[in-house]
């Protein structure tokens, strides 16, 4: 999740920077981040650019509870396929 960099958008804007557009060819991988971090990044950049990942074998796989099975399907199936095959949402 890029060290949670997408969550600094408000801070950047307060300092005179712009938010910019979301690059749909750049993805944020969840590693061992939990539900709150994944949810916050999804709210900042949208679900289309977040993919499920893990830090195996050092940490167990974390499947975030985003409240909808469709969200988990996007993170674990749809988005990784788009990452590997290169189509836009």
The first five atom37 places (N, CA, C, CB, O) and aatype in JSON, in Angstrom:
{
  "aatype": [20, 20, 20, 20, 20, 20, 20, 20, 20, 20, 20, 20, 20, 20, 20, 20, 20, 20, 20, 20, 20, 20, 20, 20, 20, 20, 20, 20, 20, 20, 20, 20, 20, 20, 20, 20, 20, 20, 20, 20, 20, 20, 20, 20, 20, 20, 20, 20, 20, 20, 20, 20, 20, 20, 20, 20, 20, 20, 20, 20, 20, 20, 20, 20, 20, 20, 20, 20, 20, 20, 20, 20, 20, 20, 20, 20, 20, 20, 20, 20, 20, 20, 20, 20, 20, 20, 20, 20, 20],
  "atom_mask": [
    [1, 1, 1, 1, 1],
    [1, 1, 1, 1, 1],
    [1, 1, 1, 1, 1],
    [1, 1, 1, 1, 1],
    [1, 1, 1, 1, 1],
    [1, 1, 1, 1, 1],
    [1, 1, 1, 1, 1],
    [1, 1, 1, 1, 1],
    [1, 1, 1, 1, 1],
    [1, 1, 1, 1, 1],
    [1, 1, 1, 1, 1],
    [1, 1, 1, 1, 1],
    [1, 1, 1, 1, 1],
    [1, 1, 1, 1, 1],
    [1, 1, 1, 1, 1],
    [1, 1, 1, 1, 1],
    [1, 1, 1, 1, 1],
    [1, 1, 1, 1, 1],
    [1, 1, 1, 1, 1],
    [1, 1, 1, 1, 1],
    [1, 1, 1, 1, 1],
    [1, 1, 1, 1, 1],
    [1, 1, 1, 1, 1],
    [1, 1, 1, 1, 1],
    [1, 1, 1, 1, 1],
    [1, 1, 1, 1, 1],
    [1, 1, 1, 1, 1],
    [1, 1, 1, 1, 1],
    [1, 1, 1, 1, 1],
    [1, 1, 1, 1, 1],
    [1, 1, 1, 1, 1],
    [1, 1, 1, 1, 1],
    [1, 1, 1, 1, 1],
    [1, 1, 1, 1, 1],
    [1, 1, 1, 1, 1],
    [1, 1, 1, 1, 1],
    [1, 1, 1, 1, 1],
    [1, 1, 1, 1, 1],
    [1, 1, 1, 1, 1],
    [1, 1, 1, 1, 1],
    [1, 1, 1, 1, 1],
    [1, 1, 1, 1, 1],
    [1, 1, 1, 1, 1],
    [1, 1, 1, 1, 1],
    [1, 1, 1, 1, 1],
    [1, 1, 1, 1, 1],
    [1, 1, 1, 1, 1],
    [1, 1, 1, 1, 1],
    [1, 1, 1, 1, 1],
    [1, 1, 1, 1, 1],
    [1, 1, 1, 1, 1],
    [1, 1, 1, 1, 1],
    [1, 1, 1, 1, 1],
    [1, 1, 1, 1, 1],
    [1, 1, 1, 1, 1],
    [1, 1, 1, 1, 1],
    [1, 1, 1, 1, 1],
    [1, 1, 1, 1, 1],
    [1, 1, 1, 1, 1],
    [1, 1, 1, 1, 1],
    [1, 1, 1, 1, 1],
    [1, 1, 1, 1, 1],
    [1, 1, 1, 1, 1],
    [1, 1, 1, 1, 1],
    [1, 1, 1, 1, 1],
    [1, 1, 1, 1, 1],
    [1, 1, 1, 1, 1],
    [1, 1, 1, 1, 1],
    [1, 1, 1, 1, 1],
    [1, 1, 1, 1, 1],
    [1, 1, 1, 1, 1],
    [1, 1, 1, 1, 1],
    [1, 1, 1, 1, 1],
    [1, 1, 1, 1, 1],
    [1, 1, 1, 1, 1],
    [1, 1, 1, 1, 1],
    [1, 1, 1, 1, 1],
    [1, 1, 1, 1, 1],
    [1, 1, 1, 1, 1],
    [1, 1, 1, 1, 1],
    [1, 1, 1, 1, 1],
    [1, 1, 1, 1, 1],
    [1, 1, 1, 1, 1],
    [1, 1, 1, 1, 1],
    [1, 1, 1, 1, 1],
    [1, 1, 1, 1, 1],
    [1, 1, 1, 1, 1],
    [1, 1, 1, 1, 1],
    [1, 1, 1, 1, 1]
  ],
  "atom_positions": [
    [[0.82, -1.2, 0.0], [0.0, 0.0, 0.0], [0.86, 1.26, 0.0], [-0.93, 0.0, 1.2], [0.44, 2.32, 0.45]],
    [[2.07, 1.11, -0.52], [2.97, 2.25, -0.7], [3.21, 3.01, 0.6], [2.41, 3.21, -1.75], [3.26, 4.24, 0.61]],
    [[3.35, 2.27, 1.69], [3.58, 2.93, 2.98], [2.43, 3.84, 3.38], [4.85, 3.72, 2.93], [2.63, 4.79, 4.13]],
    [[1.25, 3.55, 2.88], [0.02, 4.33, 3.1], [0.13, 5.74, 2.51], [-0.28, 4.42, 4.59], [-0.57, 6.65, 2.95]],
    [[1.0, 5.93, 1.53], [1.18, 7.23, 0.88], [-0.13, 7.83, 0.34], [2.16, 7.1, -0.26], [-0.3, 9.04, 0.43]],
    [[-1.06, 7.02, -0.2], [-2.3, 7.63, -0.7], [-3.1, 8.36, 0.37], [-3.16, 6.58, -1.33], [-3.96, 9.18, 0.06]],
    [[-2.82, 8.07, 1.63], [-3.58, 8.71, 2.71], [-3.06, 10.11, 3.02], [-3.52, 7.85, 3.96], [-3.65, 10.81, 3.84]],
    [[-1.99, 10.51, 2.39], [-1.42, 11.83, 2.63], [-1.96, 12.89, 1.67], [0.09, 11.77, 2.53], [-1.45, 14.01, 1.64]],
    [[-2.98, 12.56, 0.9], [-3.55, 13.5, -0.06], [-4.05, 14.79, 0.56], [-4.67, 12.85, -0.79], [-3.81, 15.87, 0.02]],
    [[-4.74, 14.69, 1.7], [-5.24, 15.9, 2.36], [-4.1, 16.77, 2.84], [-6.15, 15.52, 3.54], [-4.15, 18.0, 2.75]],
    [[-3.06, 16.14, 3.36], [-1.9, 16.87, 3.84], [-1.2, 17.58, 2.68], [-0.91, 15.92, 4.57], [-0.82, 18.75, 2.79]],
    [[-1.05, 16.88, 1.58], [-0.43, 17.48, 0.4], [-1.25, 18.66, -0.1], [-0.27, 16.43, -0.71], [-0.69, 19.7, -0.45]],
    [[-2.56, 18.5, -0.14], [-3.44, 19.58, -0.6], [-3.34, 20.8, 0.33], [-4.89, 19.1, -0.68], [-3.34, 21.94, -0.14]],
    [[-3.25, 20.55, 1.64], [-3.14, 21.64, 2.6], [-1.84, 22.42, 2.42], [-3.23, 21.1, 4.03], [-1.76, 23.6, 2.78]],
    [[-0.84, 21.77, 1.87], [0.46, 22.41, 1.66], [0.61, 22.96, 0.24], [1.58, 21.43, 1.95], [1.7, 23.33, -0.17]],
    [[-0.5, 23.0, -0.49], [-0.48, 23.61, -1.8], [-0.33, 22.66, -2.97], [0.59, 24.59, -1.85], [-0.27, 23.11, -4.12]],
    [[-0.26, 21.37, -2.71], [-0.12, 20.39, -3.8], [-1.48, 19.96, -4.31], [0.67, 19.17, -3.33], [-2.5, 20.2, -3.67]],
    [[-1.49, 19.34, -5.45], [-2.73, 18.84, -6.02], [-2.86, 17.35, -5.8], [-2.8, 19.16, -7.49], [-1.87, 16.66, -5.57]],
    [[-4.06, 16.85, -5.86], [-4.3, 15.42, -5.67], [-3.87, 14.62, -6.89], [-5.76, 15.17, -5.38], [-3.33, 13.53, -6.74]],
    [[-4.09, 15.14, -8.07], [-3.75, 14.4, -9.27], [-4.77, 13.31, -9.56], [-2.36, 13.79, -9.14], [-5.67, 13.06, -8.76]],
    [[-4.62, 12.68, -10.7], [-5.52, 11.61, -11.1], [-4.97, 10.27, -10.66], [-5.75, 11.63, -12.61], [-3.76, 10.1, -10.51]],
    [[-5.87, 9.32, -10.47], [-5.45, 7.96, -10.15], [-4.95, 7.3, -11.42], [-6.63, 7.13, -9.52], [-5.63, 7.33, -12.45]],
    [[-3.76, 6.72, -11.36], [-3.19, 6.0, -12.5], [-3.69, 4.57, -12.45], [-1.61, 6.06, -12.48], [-3.3, 3.81, -11.56]],
    [[-4.53, 4.18, -13.39], [-5.13, 2.84, -13.37], [-4.16, 1.75, -13.82], [-6.35, 2.82, -14.24], [-4.53, 0.58, -13.87]],
    [[-2.93, 2.13, -14.16], [-1.91, 1.14, -14.48], [-0.93, 0.94, -13.32], [-1.15, 1.57, -15.73], [0.0, 0.14, -13.43]],
    [[-1.13, 1.65, -12.22], [-0.31, 1.49, -11.02], [-1.18, 0.87, -9.93], [0.3, 2.87, -10.54], [-2.3, 1.32, -9.7]],
    [[-0.67, -0.15, -9.27], [-1.46, -0.88, -8.28], [-0.85, -0.78, -6.89], [-1.59, -2.34, -8.69], [0.36, -0.61, -6.74]],
    [[-1.7, -0.89, -5.88], [-1.29, -0.94, -4.48], [-1.54, -2.35, -3.98], [-2.06, 0.12, -3.61], [-2.67, -2.84, -4.03]],
    [[-0.5, -2.99, -3.49], [-0.59, -4.38, -3.02], [-0.7, -4.37, -1.49], [0.65, -5.22, -3.48], [0.02, -3.63, -0.82]],
    [[-1.6, -5.18, -0.95], [-1.96, -5.08, 0.47], [-0.97, -5.69, 1.45], [-3.26, -5.71, 0.67], [-1.0, -5.34, 2.63]],
    [[-0.1, -6.6, 1.01], [0.84, -7.29, 1.92], [0.13, -7.72, 3.19], [2.03, -6.38, 2.26], [-0.92, -8.36, 3.13]],
    [[0.7, -7.37, 4.34], [0.1, -7.8, 5.61], [-0.68, -6.68, 6.29], [1.18, -8.32, 6.54], [-0.91, -6.75, 7.5]],
    [[-1.08, -5.66, 5.54], [-1.91, -4.61, 6.12], [-3.28, -5.17, 6.48], [-2.06, -3.42, 5.13], [-3.75, -6.12, 5.85]],
    [[-3.89, -4.61, 7.49], [-5.19, -5.07, 7.95], [-6.34, -4.33, 7.3], [-5.29, -4.92, 9.44], [-6.16, -3.5, 6.41]],
    [[-7.53, -4.67, 7.75], [-8.76, -4.13, 7.17], [-8.81, -2.6, 7.19], [-9.96, -4.67, 7.91], [-9.18, -2.0, 6.18]],
    [[-8.44, -1.97, 8.3], [-8.54, -0.51, 8.38], [-7.64, 0.19, 7.36], [-8.18, -0.04, 9.78], [-8.06, 1.16, 6.72]],
    [[-6.41, -0.29, 7.22], [-5.49, 0.33, 6.26], [-5.98, 0.12, 4.83], [-4.07, -0.24, 6.43], [-5.97, 1.05, 4.02]],
    [[-6.4, -1.1, 4.51], [-6.88, -1.39, 3.16], [-8.13, -0.55, 2.87], [-7.19, -2.9, 3.0], [-8.25, 0.01, 1.78]],
    [[-9.05, -0.47, 3.81], [-10.26, 0.32, 3.63], [-9.92, 1.79, 3.39], [-11.18, 0.18, 4.86], [-10.51, 2.42, 2.51]],
    [[-8.98, 2.33, 4.14], [-8.6, 3.73, 3.98], [-8.0, 4.0, 2.61], [-7.6, 4.14, 5.07], [-8.31, 5.01, 1.98]],
    [[-7.15, 3.1, 2.13], [-6.55, 3.28, 0.81], [-7.61, 3.13, -0.29], [-5.41, 2.26, 0.59], [-7.6, 3.89, -1.26]],
    [[-8.51, 2.17, -0.13], [-9.6, 2.02, -1.11], [-10.43, 3.3, -1.17], [-10.5, 0.81, -0.76], [-10.83, 3.72, -2.25]],
    [[-10.69, 3.91, -0.03], [-11.45, 5.17, -0.01], [-10.68, 6.3, -0.68], [-11.8, 5.55, 1.43], [-11.29, 7.21, -1.26]],
    [[-9.35, 6.27, -0.6], [-8.53, 7.34, -1.17], [-8.32, 7.2, -2.68], [-7.18, 7.37, -0.48], [-8.36, 8.2, -3.4]],
    [[-8.11, 5.96, -3.16], [-7.77, 5.79, -4.58], [-8.77, 4.96, -5.37], [-6.42, 5.14, -4.7], [-8.68, 4.87, -6.59]],
    [[-9.74, 4.35, -4.67], [-10.71, 3.48, -5.34], [-10.26, 2.03, -5.31], [-10.93, 3.93, -6.77], [-9.07, 1.75, -5.18]],
    [[-11.2, 1.13, -5.44], [-10.9, -0.3, -5.32], [-10.22, -0.87, -6.56], [-12.17, -1.07, -5.04], [-9.59, -1.93, -6.48]],
    [[-10.34, -0.19, -7.69], [-9.82, -0.74, -8.95], [-8.31, -0.88, -9.02], [-10.27, 0.11, -10.08], [-7.81, -1.59, -9.89]],
    [[-7.57, -0.22, -8.13], [-6.11, -0.26, -8.2], [-5.47, -0.92, -6.97], [-5.57, 1.15, -8.34], [-4.28, -0.76, -6.73]],
    [[-6.26, -1.66, -6.21], [-5.75, -2.35, -5.02], [-5.83, -3.85, -5.27], [-6.55, -1.95, -3.74], [-6.87, -4.37, -5.68]],
    [[-4.72, -4.56, -5.01], [-4.68, -6.01, -5.18], [-4.27, -6.67, -3.87], [-3.71, -6.4, -6.31], [-3.47, -6.13, -3.11]],
    [[-4.82, -7.83, -3.63], [-4.5, -8.6, -2.43], [-3.11, -9.2, -2.56], [-5.55, -9.71, -2.19], [-2.73, -9.7, -3.61]],
    [[-2.37, -9.13, -1.47], [-1.03, -9.72, -1.44], [-0.74, -10.25, -0.05], [0.04, -8.7, -1.87], [-1.58, -10.14, 0.84]],
    [[0.43, -10.81, 0.14], [0.79, -11.32, 1.46], [2.28, -11.19, 1.68], [0.35, -12.8, 1.61], [3.04, -10.92, 0.74]],
    [[2.69, -11.37, 2.91], [4.1, -11.41, 3.27], [4.5, -12.83, 3.63], [4.39, -10.46, 4.44], [5.41, -13.04, 4.44]],
    [[3.83, -13.82, 3.04], [4.17, -15.21, 3.3], [5.62, -15.46, 2.92], [3.25, -16.16, 2.52], [6.07, -14.89, 1.92]],
    [[6.36, -16.23, 3.62], [6.0, -17.05, 4.77], [6.17, -16.33, 6.11], [6.82, -18.3, 4.78], [6.04, -16.95, 7.16]],
    [[6.47, -15.02, 6.08], [6.76, -14.29, 7.32], [5.52, -13.87, 8.08], [7.57, -13.09, 7.01], [5.58, -13.7, 9.3]],
    [[4.42, -13.69, 7.41], [3.16, -13.3, 8.05], [2.02, -14.0, 7.32], [2.97, -11.74, 8.04], [2.1, -14.21, 6.11]],
    [[0.97, -14.35, 8.03], [-0.16, -15.03, 7.38], [-0.93, -14.08, 6.45], [-1.12, -15.6, 8.44], [-0.9, -12.86, 6.61]],
    [[-1.6, -14.67, 5.48], [-2.44, -13.91, 4.56], [-3.55, -13.22, 5.33], [-3.02, -14.82, 3.46], [-4.2, -13.83, 6.17]],
    [[-3.75, -11.95, 5.05], [-4.84, -11.18, 5.66], [-5.86, -10.86, 4.58], [-4.31, -9.87, 6.34], [-5.53, -10.22, 3.59]],
    [[-7.09, -11.31, 4.77], [-8.17, -10.98, 3.84], [-9.0, -9.9, 4.52], [-9.05, -12.25, 3.46], [-9.71, -10.19, 5.48]],
    [[-8.94, -8.66, 4.03], [-9.66, -7.58, 4.7], [-11.17, -7.76, 4.63], [-9.28, -6.25, 4.1], [-11.71, -8.22, 3.63]],
    [[-11.84, -7.38, 5.71], [-13.3, -7.43, 5.76], [-13.82, -6.06, 5.36], [-13.81, -7.84, 7.19], [-13.98, -5.18, 6.21]],
    [[-14.09, -5.87, 4.09], [-14.57, -4.59, 3.58], [-16.09, -4.53, 3.5], [-13.98, -4.31, 2.23], [-16.64, -3.6, 2.91]],
    [[-16.75, -5.51, 4.08], [-18.2, -5.48, 4.18], [-18.96, -6.03, 3.0], [-18.62, -4.12, 4.4], [-20.19, -6.11, 3.04]],
    [[-18.28, -6.41, 1.95], [-18.96, -6.95, 0.77], [-18.07, -7.98, 0.1], [-19.34, -5.82, -0.22], [-16.87, -7.75, -0.09]],
    [[-18.65, -9.09, -0.26], [-17.89, -10.13, -0.96], [-17.37, -9.63, -2.3], [-18.76, -11.38, -1.16], [-16.33, -10.08, -2.77]],
    [[-18.09, -8.69, -2.92], [-17.65, -8.13, -4.2], [-16.31, -7.4, -4.04], [-18.71, -7.17, -4.76], [-15.49, -7.42, -4.96]],
    [[-16.09, -6.76, -2.9], [-14.82, -6.07, -2.66], [-13.68, -7.07, -2.57], [-14.9, -5.24, -1.37], [-12.62, -6.85, -3.15]],
    [[-13.89, -8.16, -1.85], [-12.87, -9.2, -1.74], [-12.61, -9.82, -3.12], [-13.3, -10.3, -0.73], [-11.46, -10.1, -3.46]],
    [[-13.65, -10.02, -3.89], [-13.51, -10.57, -5.25], [-12.66, -9.62, -6.12], [-14.9, -10.79, -5.9], [-11.82, -10.08, -6.9]],
    [[-12.88, -8.33, -5.98], [-12.08, -7.36, -6.73], [-10.62, -7.43, -6.33], [-12.62, -5.93, -6.52], [-9.74, -7.46, -7.19]],
    [[-10.35, -7.47, -5.02], [-8.96, -7.49, -4.53], [-8.23, -8.77, -4.86], [-8.95, -7.28, -3.05], [-7.03, -8.75, -5.13]],
    [[-8.94, -9.9, -4.85], [-8.28, -11.2, -4.99], [-8.39, -11.81, -6.38], [-8.84, -12.15, -3.99], [-7.63, -12.72, -6.7]],
    [[-9.32, -11.33, -7.22], [-9.53, -11.96, -8.52], [-9.48, -10.95, -9.67], [-10.85, -12.68, -8.54], [-8.62, -11.05, -10.55]],
    [[-10.4, -10.0, -9.67], [-10.54, -9.08, -10.8], [-9.3, -8.2, -10.97], [-11.78, -8.21, -10.61], [-8.74, -8.12, -12.06]],
    [[-8.88, -7.54, -9.9], [-7.76, -6.61, -10.02], [-6.44, -7.31, -10.31], [-7.63, -5.82, -8.74], [-5.68, -6.82, -11.15]],
    [[-6.12, -8.45, -9.66], [-4.88, -9.14, -10.03], [-4.88, -9.58, -11.5], [-4.67, -10.35, -9.13], [-3.84, -9.53, -12.17]],
    [[-6.03, -10.01, -12.01], [-6.1, -10.4, -13.42], [-5.83, -9.2, -14.32], [-7.49, -11.01, -13.75], [-5.13, -9.32, -15.32]],
    [[-6.37, -8.05, -13.95], [-6.14, -6.83, -14.73], [-4.68, -6.4, -14.63], [-7.06, -5.69, -14.24], [-4.1, -5.94, -15.62]],
    [[-4.08, -6.55, -13.46], [-2.66, -6.23, -13.29], [-1.79, -7.09, -14.22], [-2.24, -6.45, -11.83], [-0.87, -6.58, -14.85]],
    [[-2.1, -8.37, -14.28], [-1.29, -9.29, -15.08], [-1.59, -9.23, -16.57], [-1.51, -10.69, -14.59], [-0.71, -9.49, -17.39]],
    [[-2.83, -8.89, -16.93], [-3.22, -8.89, -18.34], [-3.29, -7.51, -18.96], [-4.55, -9.56, -18.5], [-3.32, -7.38, -20.19]],
    [[-3.31, -6.46, -18.12], [-3.21, -5.1, -18.62], [-4.42, -4.48, -19.27], [-2.17, -5.05, -19.55], [-4.28, -3.8, -20.29]],
    [[-5.62, -4.68, -18.74], [-6.79, -3.99, -19.28], [-7.22, -2.9, -18.3], [-7.96, -4.99, -19.54], [-6.88, -2.97, -17.12]],
    [[-7.97, -1.92, -18.77], [-8.42, -0.83, -17.9], [-9.82, -1.11, -17.4], [-8.36, 0.51, -18.64], [-10.6, -1.81, -18.05]],
    [[-10.15, -0.55, -16.22], [-11.5, -0.81, -15.66], [-12.6, -0.13, -16.45], [-11.56, -0.33, -14.22], [-13.77, -0.25, -16.1]]
  ]
}
